[in-house]
Amino acid sequence: MFQLLVALLLVALAAGCGKPVYSPVTRVVNGEDAVPYSWPWQISLQYEKDGAFHHTCGGSLIAPDWVMTAAHCINKLRTYQVVLGEYDRAAVEGGEQVIPINSDDLFVHEKWNANCVSCGNDIALIKLSRSAQLNDKVQLGCLPPSGFILPNEAPCYISGWGRLYTNGPLPDKLQQALLPVVDYEHCSKWDWWGISVKTTMVCAGGDIRSGCNGDSGGPLNCQADDGSWQVHGIASFVSSLGCNAQKKPTVFTRVSAFNDWVEKIMAEN
C-alpha cells in the first residue's frame, strides 16, 4: 500500500512539473546567460569550508523534499546546503531558498565507484531538511519515462554555474547551452568515447559547447511532445583534454535508466 501511495504521489507531482513560468530561450562552455528562473528546478549544491558555503555542483528538484544530483558530487564528510530559486550567485535577489542538508539524508547509488566514473551509476538523491516552497521561481523537474532513449541530435539544454571554459572562472549568473544529443551508436565509436560510455549514459554536445567543472550533477533539459521539460541527464564527466574537446561530448547519467532506483529511495526514506 505504501509503495502504491508513493507511485501515486510521483504521478501527481509529474502532472505539475517541467513547466517554467519564465520560458527559456535560444555559460556552460560557449553558452549564454539563461533567462532568470527559466530552469526553476535547477539548484546549487554548496559545501561548507572555513565558515562559508561554496558552489560545487548542480542538481534538480524532483519532489518538494528531494533533489537529484551526481554521486561524484557527494562527500559524506562534508556539510552541505541546497539553494533553490538561485540565478545570480553574486546578488541576493529575494527568491532564494537556502535549505540545510542532514548528513544522513545523502543517498548515493550503491553501485557507484568513485575510482571509476565511466563505470556508471553516477547518481545520488538528497533529502531536504524541509520542503521547498514551490512558486514562480522554484518548481519541480519532470523525470522521463522509464527506459526512454533520446534520438540522435535531439535538442537539449544543459544549465549550470560551471566554469565558462577549461580552467576558467565560475560565472555569477546561471548559464545554458544547447547540446544536441549524440546517440550511443555514435558516442561509443572508438575515436569518440569508446568503451567509456555505457548504455546507461547519454552524450550531448561536444566541440564548441559542453559542460565543465561545476556543472556536474546538473540537468540535461529536453522538451517533451506536450511542451513540458524533462530532466533526461545528470552531468557526469567531460574529457581530460578539456571541457569542449572534439568528439568528446559531455556525458550524462541517463535518468530513464534509474527511475526504479529513484522511486525506491524515495519510498524507503
C-alpha positions in Angstrom: 0.0 0.0 0.0 2.8 2.4 0.9 4.5 1.8 -2.5 1.2 2.5 -4.2 0.9 5.8 -2.4 4.4 6.8 -3.4 3.7 5.9 -7.0 0.5 7.9 -7.0 2.4 10.8 -5.4 5.0 10.7 -8.2 2.3 10.7 -10.8 0.7 13.7 -9.1 4.0 15.6 -8.9 4.7 14.8 -12.5 1.5 16.5 -13.6 2.7 19.8 -12.3 6.4 19.6 -13.3 8.6 20.9 -16.1 6.6 24.0 -17.0 8.6 27.1 -16.1 6.7 30.4 -15.7 9.7 32.1 -17.4 10.3 30.4 -20.7 13.9 29.5 -21.6 15.3 30.7 -25.0 17.7 30.0 -27.7 27.6 29.6 -19.6 28.3 26.4 -19.5 31.1 26.4 -22.2 30.2 28.8 -25.1 26.7 29.1 -23.7 24.7 32.2 -22.7 23.1 33.7 -19.7 19.9 31.8 -19.0 16.6 33.7 -18.8 16.2 34.3 -15.0 14.3 31.4 -13.3 13.6 29.7 -16.6 15.1 26.4 -15.2 13.2 26.6 -11.9 14.2 23.1 -10.8 17.9 23.9 -11.1 19.6 24.0 -7.7 23.1 25.0 -6.4 24.7 22.3 -4.2 27.1 24.1 -1.8 29.6 22.8 0.8 30.9 24.5 3.9 34.6 25.4 4.2 36.1 27.8 6.7 32.7 29.1 7.8 31.4 29.8 4.3 29.4 27.9 1.7 30.8 27.4 -1.8 29.1 26.2 -5.0 30.3 22.7 -6.0 27.6 21.1 -8.2 24.2 21.5 -9.8 21.2 19.3 -9.3 17.4 19.1 -10.0 14.5 19.5 -7.6 12.3 16.5 -8.5 9.9 16.5 -5.5 9.3 19.1 -2.8 11.7 17.2 -0.4 14.1 15.7 -3.0 17.0 16.8 -5.2 18.7 14.6 -7.8 22.4 15.1 -8.5 25.6 13.1 -9.4 27.1 10.6 -7.0 30.6 12.1 -7.5 29.3 15.4 -6.1 28.7 13.9 -2.7 31.3 13.5 0.1 29.6 12.4 3.3 32.4 14.1 5.4 31.2 17.5 4.1 28.4 19.7 5.3 26.0 20.8 2.5 23.2 23.1 1.8 21.0 23.4 -1.2 20.0 26.8 -2.7 16.7 26.9 -4.7 15.5 29.9 -6.7 19.0 31.0 -7.4 20.0 32.9 -10.6 22.8 35.4 -9.9 25.1 34.0 -7.2 26.7 37.4 -6.6 23.4 39.0 -5.6 20.6 38.4 -3.0 17.6 38.6 -5.3 15.0 37.7 -2.7 13.7 34.4 -4.2 16.4 32.1 -2.9 15.6 29.3 -0.5 18.6 28.1 1.4 18.0 24.6 2.9 20.5 22.8 5.1 21.1 19.1 4.5 21.5 16.4 7.2 24.4 14.0 6.7 22.0 11.0 7.0 19.9 12.4 4.1 22.5 11.8 1.3 21.8 8.7 -0.8 24.5 7.7 -3.3 23.8 4.8 -5.7 25.1 1.6 -4.0 27.0 0.6 -7.2 28.8 3.9 -7.6 32.6 3.5 -7.7 34.4 6.8 -7.0 37.5 5.4 -8.7 35.7 4.6 -11.9 33.4 7.4 -13.1 33.0 5.7 -16.5 31.6 2.6 -14.8 28.3 4.4 -14.4 25.7 4.7 -11.6 26.7 8.4 -11.1 23.5 9.4 -9.4 22.6 10.5 -5.9 19.5 11.8 -4.1 19.4 14.4 -1.4 16.5 14.7 1.0 15.9 18.3 2.1 15.6 19.1 5.8 12.4 21.0 5.0 10.2 21.1 1.9 10.8 23.5 -0.9 8.2 26.2 -1.3 7.0 26.0 -4.9 6.4 29.3 -6.7 7.2 31.0 -10.0 11.0 30.7 -9.3 11.1 27.2 -7.7 9.4 24.3 -9.5 9.8 20.6 -10.0 11.6 19.0 -12.8 9.9 16.0 -14.6 11.6 12.6 -14.9 11.4 11.0 -18.3 9.5 7.7 -18.8 11.5 4.7 -17.6 13.8 3.4 -20.4 13.2 6.3 -22.7 16.0 6.8 -25.2 16.5 10.2 -26.8 17.1 10.2 -30.6 20.3 11.4 -32.2 20.5 15.2 -32.4 17.5 15.8 -30.1 17.8 19.4 -28.9 18.5 19.5 -25.2 19.9 22.2 -22.9 22.5 22.0 -20.2 22.2 24.6 -17.4 24.6 25.4 -14.5 27.2 27.6 -12.9 30.1 25.6 -14.1 33.4 27.1 -15.5 33.0 29.2 -18.6 35.9 27.4 -20.2 38.6 24.9 -19.2 40.3 26.1 -16.0 38.2 29.3 -16.4 36.1 31.2 -13.8 32.8 30.3 -12.4 30.0 32.6 -13.6 27.7 34.5 -11.3 24.6 34.1 -13.5 23.1 30.7 -14.4 24.3 29.6 -17.9 22.6 27.5 -20.5 23.8 25.9 -23.8 22.1 24.0 -26.5 23.6 20.5 -26.5 22.2 18.2 -29.3 22.1 14.5 -28.2 24.8 12.2 -29.6 23.3 8.7 -29.6 25.1 5.7 -28.2 25.9 4.3 -31.7 28.0 7.5 -32.4 29.2 8.3 -28.9 30.7 4.8 -28.4 32.8 4.8 -31.5 36.5 4.1 -30.8 37.6 7.7 -31.7 34.7 9.2 -29.6 34.2 7.9 -26.1 34.6 4.2 -27.0 34.0 1.8 -24.1 34.0 4.7 -21.6 30.4 5.4 -22.4 27.7 2.9 -21.3 24.1 2.4 -22.4 23.0 3.9 -19.0 24.5 7.2 -20.1 23.6 9.8 -22.6 26.0 12.0 -24.6 25.3 15.5 -25.7 27.1 18.4 -27.3 30.8 18.3 -27.9 33.3 20.5 -29.8 32.2 24.1 -29.2 29.6 23.6 -26.5 29.8 21.4 -23.4 29.5 21.2 -19.7 32.5 22.0 -17.5 33.7 21.7 -13.8 30.9 22.9 -11.6 28.1 21.8 -13.9 28.3 18.3 -12.5 25.1 17.0 -11.1 23.0 19.5 -13.1 20.3 18.7 -15.6 20.2 17.9 -19.3 16.8 19.5 -20.1 14.8 18.1 -23.0 11.4 19.2 -24.1 8.6 16.6 -24.4 5.9 16.5 -27.0 3.4 18.2 -24.7 5.8 21.1 -24.2 7.0 20.3 -20.7 10.7 19.9 -19.9 12.1 16.6 -18.6 15.5 16.1 -16.9 17.0 13.4 -19.1 20.5 13.6 -17.8 22.7 14.3 -14.8 26.0 15.9 -15.8 28.7 13.3 -15.1 32.0 13.8 -16.9 33.9 15.5 -19.7 37.2 14.8 -21.4 40.6 15.2 -19.6 41.6 17.0 -22.8 39.3 19.9 -21.9 35.6 20.7 -21.5 35.0 21.2 -25.2 37.2 18.6 -26.9 36.2 17.4 -30.3 34.4 14.1 -30.4 34.2 14.1 -26.6 30.6 15.2 -25.9 29.6 15.8 -22.3 28.5 12.5 -20.7 25.4 12.4 -18.5 23.9 9.7 -16.4 20.7 8.7 -18.3 17.9 9.3 -15.8 15.5 7.0 -17.5 17.8 4.1 -16.6 17.3 4.8 -12.9 13.6 5.5 -12.4 13.2 2.4 -10.3 16.1 3.3 -8.1 14.8 6.9 -7.6 11.4 5.6 -6.6 12.8 3.0 -4.3 15.0 5.5 -2.4 12.1 8.0 -2.0 9.7 5.3 -0.9 12.1 3.9 1.8 13.0 7.3 3.2 
